[in-house]
Amino acid sequence: MTGHREESLEERRRRLSANLADKGIEARGEEAAEQRAEQSRKGYAQAMKLSSEFISAIVVGAILGYLIDRFVGTAPWGMIVFLLLGFCAGVLNVLRSAGMVAAPHPADRDTGTKNERDAG
């Protein structure tokens, strides 16, 4: 009787180990899928942020150029110049947001103005 009981316990232990191994694989698979989904969401959010910064800089440049042309009468030069400035500002904003270009540090800006005052 004890031999039969030991076999059934051993069999149950093997089945339990197999079930736990299956659950562990499934749990790791679900965790990996969740991590991929999270990275995808973060990437989509960053793409939306970068594209909106780029487009908004161009639109602001175009509007400023149009207003200057309208009130000063420099058509089409104000639009051309400010559209190009908006494009450059948009590229710079995207590069700063992506971490490719560092934002100027306030201490560096203060040092630059002090050097200009000392030289002048």
Backbone hydrogen bonds, N-H to C=O, Kabsch-Sander energy under -0.5 kcal/mol:
donor,donor_aa,acceptor,acceptor_aa,energy
5,R,1,M,-2.0
6,E,2,T,-2.5
7,E,3,G,-2.0
8,S,4,H,-2.1
9,L,5,R,-2.3
10,E,6,E,-2.7
11,E,7,E,-2.8
12,R,8,S,-2.5
13,R,9,L,-2.5
14,R,10,E,-2.2
15,R,11,E,-2.3
16,L,12,R,-2.6
17,S,13,R,-2.6
18,A,14,R,-2.5
19,N,15,R,-2.7
20,L,16,L,-2.8
21,A,17,S,-2.3
22,D,18,A,-2.4
23,K,19,N,-2.8
24,G,20,L,-2.6
25,I,21,A,-2.1
26,E,22,D,-2.4
27,A,23,K,-3.0
28,R,24,G,-2.4
29,G,25,I,-2.4
30,E,26,E,-2.5
31,E,27,A,-2.4
32,A,28,R,-2.4
33,A,29,G,-2.1
34,E,30,E,-2.3
35,Q,31,E,-2.4
36,R,32,A,-2.3
37,A,33,A,-2.2
38,E,34,E,-2.4
39,Q,35,Q,-2.4
40,S,36,R,-2.2
41,R,37,A,-2.3
42,K,38,E,-2.4
43,G,39,Q,-2.5
44,Y,40,S,-2.3
45,A,41,R,-2.4
46,Q,42,K,-2.3
47,A,43,G,-2.3
48,M,44,Y,-2.2
49,K,45,A,-2.2
50,L,46,Q,-2.7
51,S,47,A,-2.4
52,S,48,M,-2.2
53,E,49,K,-2.1
54,F,50,L,-2.1
55,I,51,S,-2.6
56,S,52,S,-2.4
57,A,53,E,-1.7
58,I,54,F,-1.7
59,V,55,I,-2.5
60,V,56,S,-2.5
61,G,57,A,-2.1
62,A,58,I,-2.4
63,I,59,V,-2.6
64,L,60,V,-2.6
65,G,61,G,-2.4
66,Y,62,A,-2.5
67,L,63,I,-2.6
68,I,64,L,-2.4
69,D,65,G,-2.5
70,R,66,Y,-2.6
71,F,67,L,-2.5
72,V,68,I,-2.7
73,G,68,I,-0.6
73,G,69,D,-1.3
75,A,69,D,-0.5
77,W,74,T,-1.9
78,G,74,T,-0.6
80,I,76,P,-2.2
81,V,77,W,-2.7
82,F,78,G,-2.6
83,L,79,M,-2.1
84,L,80,I,-2.1
85,L,81,V,-2.4
86,G,82,F,-2.5
87,F,83,L,-2.1
88,C,84,L,-2.5
89,A,85,L,-2.7
90,G,86,G,-2.4
91,V,87,F,-2.4
92,L,88,C,-2.4
93,N,89,A,-2.5
94,V,90,G,-2.3
95,L,91,V,-2.5
96,R,92,L,-2.4
97,S,93,N,-2.6
98,A,94,V,-2.3
99,G,95,L,-0.6
99,G,96,R,-0.8
100,M,95,L,-2.2
101,V,95,L,-1.3
108,D,105,H,-0.6
109,R,105,H,-1.8
110,D,106,P,-2.1
111,T,107,A,-2.2
112,G,108,D,-2.1
113,T,109,R,-1.8
114,K,110,D,-1.9
115,N,111,T,-2.3
116,E,112,G,-1.8
117,R,113,T,-2.1
118,D,114,K,-2.5
119,A,115,N,-2.1
120,G,116,E,-1.7
